């Protein structure tokens, strides 16, 4: 396994990184597949404990918006949503979150203004409850590696412009935010699955915590 040298972040202290890489090595000693979301959640939380931080896992799997709360000594608690993806069509420069959160109300909303208001309300609540989204992306065959991992963090503050959506913008199948030729990200409201998808998040809006190649 090799690591790409990156600027230090709040997460990548030696104790955390050593513990996380040990779990990656252990996993790939038995499997060729990238870590799943469940496996990533376990590896992330255990690595935070190994770094001496306080870890409070969400009370249940149905907890809305966040999965774990990490408290580093001297810092404010961080409520984090943990996600992993190894989709074959992942973009290198843009980040895709296939399911940000469930939104059962989608199937019942009929008025255009109600749709806009519910989208704005959901993202406002998500931003207030969750500090950021930490995502492990597993690329197959990139950089000559069997699996090339990228660990990134998406601050939920990037969702603030959603509050400025117009009623007409909220009706679109793909809602670009901000509404421009090169938006920061886009929202898809999936009525059939009652979920919110966030796609095409600019990579330069994210914090890259680590990149590691396996095999």
DAURVEN-V242393 format. One record per run of one state. SS is the DSSP state (A for helix, B for strand, O for the rest). FROM is the first residue (numbers start at 0). LEN is the number of residues. If there is no record, write none. Layout:
SS/FROM/LEN + SS/FROM/LEN
//
This chain:
O/0/1 + B/1/2 + O/3/10 + A/13/15 + O/28/8 + A/36/14 + O/50/3 + B/53/4 + O/57/10 + B/67/4 + O/71/6 + B/77/8 + O/85/8 + B/93/9 + O/102/1 + A/103/4 + O/107/4 + A/111/18 + O/129/2 + B/131/9 + O/140/1 + A/141/3 + O/144/2 + B/146/9 + A/155/9 + O/164/4 + A/168/3 + O/171/2 + B/173/4 + O/177/7 + B/184/6 + O/190/4 + B/194/8 + A/202/3 + B/205/9 + O/214/1
//
